[in-house]
Amino acid sequence: MQTDIIERIAGIAAGSPLAEALKARAEIMKLSDASHDAVLRPKAPGGLSHAVRAALAARMAVWLGDDALAGHYRTLLVEAGRAGSDLAATVATPEAAPRDRRLAAIVRHADLLTREPRAATRDDIQALRAAGVEESDIVRLSELTAFVNYQARVIAGFRSLQGVL
Amino acid sequence: MSEPVQNSPVHEFTAEPLQWVPYLTPVRLEEATPEQLDAMKVTPSNKKVSDYVLTLAHDPESLAVRSPLFNAIMYGRDGLSRAERELGAVGASIVNHCVYCASVHAAQFNRLTERTDVIERIFADGAAAELEEHQQVIFDFAVKLSETPPAVTHEDAAVLRDCGLSALEIADLVLSAAIFGWANRLMHTLGEPRRPPAKPAA
């Protein structure tokens, strides 16, 4: 398992007041890293390969304005090998759009949930089904997107504390 | 067993109890795999599982870690008070317009603080609600953190510090608002809230 992803990307210095406070929240940080692995590199990825997951996460991190987090996910994408290099061009940056209908629907939904979740409706789930996304993959996609949005906010919140405490 | 008649979806914020109805087909408990049962914490003595958990059981690996993470963030010892964590949750749920999450955590806040006026003001005025100073800085931080991209700055963190919040309390606020950046993106997008069916007259 990768460890201390949030602390590393947020740049929390050892011995800082935040680092000391987080010693009381070690279980939360550990479960956050375990969640990262559960949505980025699950044992049973279903219809969302590890490469697609890394590419989507990199794209979300860009929407979320976090270069360091986007860099982390682009590294995971490179580690996914040749499958990753196509996705780096078609999925991993917000300017790109994949041609494949199913993948395009997946990207559209990840964008919606990242940028404007309040606008999501039953029709958006129907659009995924119509593009051939299985129900179990809709849940997997939602968990992945929701997790990256959680992680980016923990990082942004912790960064805002640096030099302030 | 016949299905109860469903009421129409609720789009306005309320602290009344709501029912959550999924857009997807939940996993059937009798067909669940051992991994799904484990992720749902189903045991011979605990077979009550909500439609929300049965829907998330389609991805047992993430459900198995998210449930303990959620509980640790919302119910962990020390640091930010239970009520103030609920206020962080409500702030996120307002931005993301998750009516179901807002109802559950507004009710928790009301129960813990034994007052309803704070939530009434938030439901009336949304992210612009004006509150007492301590609650205001907590609510405002949760709202800013919930935007995309997150909008919190060092100045926002300094406001919390100057209001007397400790490092652990601020970390807890970050975590409680952020975990609703996760929960809202499931509950608001995978289903919808409805008023529970009226109970038959006794």
HADDOCK unambig.tbl for C-alpha pairs under 7 A between the chains (distance, minus, plus):
assign (segid A and resid 17 and name CA) (segid B and resid 167 and name CA) 6.65 0.50 0.50
assign (segid A and resid 18 and name CA) (segid B and resid 167 and name CA) 5.93 0.50 0.50
assign (segid A and resid 21 and name CA) (segid B and resid 167 and name CA) 6.03 0.50 0.50
assign (segid A and resid 21 and name CA) (segid B and resid 168 and name CA) 5.02 0.50 0.50
assign (segid A and resid 28 and name CA) (segid B and resid 69 and name CA) 5.96 0.50 0.50
assign (segid A and resid 28 and name CA) (segid B and resid 72 and name CA) 6.33 0.50 0.50
assign (segid A and resid 28 and name CA) (segid B and resid 73 and name CA) 6.82 0.50 0.50
assign (segid A and resid 31 and name CA) (segid B and resid 65 and name CA) 6.42 0.50 0.50
assign (segid A and resid 31 and name CA) (segid B and resid 69 and name CA) 5.74 0.50 0.50
assign (segid A and resid 34 and name CA) (segid B and resid 65 and name CA) 6.74 0.50 0.50
assign (segid A and resid 35 and name CA) (segid B and resid 62 and name CA) 6.18 0.50 0.50
assign (segid A and resid 35 and name CA) (segid B and resid 65 and name CA) 5.82 0.50 0.50
assign (segid A and resid 35 and name CA) (segid B and resid 66 and name CA) 6.64 0.50 0.50
assign (segid A and resid 38 and name CA) (segid B and resid 61 and name CA) 5.60 0.50 0.50
assign (segid A and resid 38 and name CA) (segid B and resid 62 and name CA) 5.23 0.50 0.50
assign (segid A and resid 39 and name CA) (segid B and resid 62 and name CA) 6.22 0.50 0.50
assign (segid A and resid 42 and name CA) (segid B and resid 61 and name CA) 6.88 0.50 0.50
assign (segid A and resid 63 and name CA) (segid B and resid 149 and name CA) 6.67 0.50 0.50
assign (segid A and resid 64 and name CA) (segid B and resid 148 and name CA) 5.72 0.50 0.50
assign (segid A and resid 64 and name CA) (segid B and resid 149 and name CA) 4.28 0.50 0.50
assign (segid A and resid 64 and name CA) (segid B and resid 150 and name CA) 6.90 0.50 0.50
assign (segid A and resid 65 and name CA) (segid B and resid 149 and name CA) 5.60 0.50 0.50
assign (segid A and resid 113 and name CA) (segid B and resid 185 and name CA) 6.39 0.50 0.50
assign (segid A and resid 115 and name CA) (segid B and resid 148 and name CA) 5.78 0.50 0.50
assign (segid A and resid 117 and name CA) (segid B and resid 96 and name CA) 5.94 0.50 0.50
assign (segid A and resid 117 and name CA) (segid B and resid 185 and name CA) 6.21 0.50 0.50
assign (segid A and resid 118 and name CA) (segid B and resid 96 and name CA) 4.74 0.50 0.50
assign (segid A and resid 118 and name CA) (segid B and resid 97 and name CA) 5.08 0.50 0.50
assign (segid A and resid 118 and name CA) (segid B and resid 98 and name CA) 6.97 0.50 0.50
assign (segid A and resid 120 and name CA) (segid B and resid 189 and name CA) 5.60 0.50 0.50
assign (segid A and resid 121 and name CA) (segid B and resid 189 and name CA) 6.27 0.50 0.50
assign (segid A and resid 122 and name CA) (segid B and resid 23 and name CA) 6.35 0.50 0.50
assign (segid A and resid 135 and name CA) (segid B and resid 24 and name CA) 6.59 0.50 0.50
assign (segid A and resid 136 and name CA) (segid B and resid 58 and name CA) 4.96 0.50 0.50
assign (segid A and resid 136 and name CA) (segid B and resid 59 and name CA) 6.75 0.50 0.50
assign (segid A and resid 139 and name CA) (segid B and resid 56 and name CA) 6.41 0.50 0.50
assign (segid A and resid 139 and name CA) (segid B and resid 58 and name CA) 6.34 0.50 0.50
assign (segid A and resid 139 and name CA) (segid B and resid 59 and name CA) 6.37 0.50 0.50
assign (segid A and resid 140 and name CA) (segid B and resid 59 and name CA) 5.66 0.50 0.50
assign (segid A and resid 142 and name CA) (segid B and resid 186 and name CA) 6.34 0.50 0.50
assign (segid A and resid 146 and name CA) (segid B and resid 181 and name CA) 6.69 0.50 0.50
assign (segid A and resid 146 and name CA) (segid B and resid 182 and name CA) 4.32 0.50 0.50
assign (segid A and resid 146 and name CA) (segid B and resid 185 and name CA) 5.46 0.50 0.50
assign (segid A and resid 146 and name CA) (segid B and resid 186 and name CA) 6.96 0.50 0.50
assign (segid A and resid 147 and name CA) (segid B and resid 182 and name CA) 5.65 0.50 0.50
assign (segid A and resid 149 and name CA) (segid B and resid 181 and name CA) 6.06 0.50 0.50
assign (segid A and resid 149 and name CA) (segid B and resid 182 and name CA) 6.40 0.50 0.50
assign (segid A and resid 150 and name CA) (segid B and resid 178 and name CA) 4.92 0.50 0.50
assign (segid A and resid 150 and name CA) (segid B and resid 179 and name CA) 5.66 0.50 0.50
assign (segid A and resid 150 and name CA) (segid B and resid 181 and name CA) 5.28 0.50 0.50
assign (segid A and resid 150 and name CA) (segid B and resid 182 and name CA) 5.23 0.50 0.50
assign (segid A and resid 153 and name CA) (segid B and resid 145 and name CA) 6.30 0.50 0.50
assign (segid A and resid 153 and name CA) (segid B and resid 150 and name CA) 6.38 0.50 0.50
assign (segid A and resid 153 and name CA) (segid B and resid 178 and name CA) 5.43 0.50 0.50
assign (segid A and resid 154 and name CA) (segid B and resid 174 and name CA) 5.98 0.50 0.50
assign (segid A and resid 154 and name CA) (segid B and resid 175 and name CA) 6.10 0.50 0.50
assign (segid A and resid 154 and name CA) (segid B and resid 178 and name CA) 5.96 0.50 0.50
assign (segid A and resid 156 and name CA) (segid B and resid 150 and name CA) 6.64 0.50 0.50
assign (segid A and resid 157 and name CA) (segid B and resid 145 and name CA) 6.89 0.50 0.50
assign (segid A and resid 157 and name CA) (segid B and resid 152 and name CA) 6.71 0.50 0.50
assign (segid A and resid 157 and name CA) (segid B and resid 174 and name CA) 5.54 0.50 0.50
assign (segid A and resid 160 and name CA) (segid B and resid 152 and name CA) 6.45 0.50 0.50
assign (segid A and resid 160 and name CA) (segid B and resid 153 and name CA) 5.16 0.50 0.50
assign (segid A and resid 160 and name CA) (segid B and resid 154 and name CA) 4.59 0.50 0.50
assign (segid A and resid 160 and name CA) (segid B and resid 157 and name CA) 5.95 0.50 0.50
assign (segid A and resid 161 and name CA) (segid B and resid 154 and name CA) 6.14 0.50 0.50
assign (segid A and resid 161 and name CA) (segid B and resid 157 and name CA) 5.66 0.50 0.50
assign (segid A and resid 164 and name CA) (segid B and resid 154 and name CA) 6.63 0.50 0.50
assign (segid A and resid 164 and name CA) (segid B and resid 157 and name CA) 6.81 0.50 0.50
assign (segid A and resid 164 and name CA) (segid B and resid 158 and name CA) 5.89 0.50 0.50
assign (segid A and resid 165 and name CA) (segid B and resid 161 and name CA) 6.97 0.50 0.50
assign (segid A and resid 165 and name CA) (segid B and resid 167 and name CA) 6.68 0.50 0.50
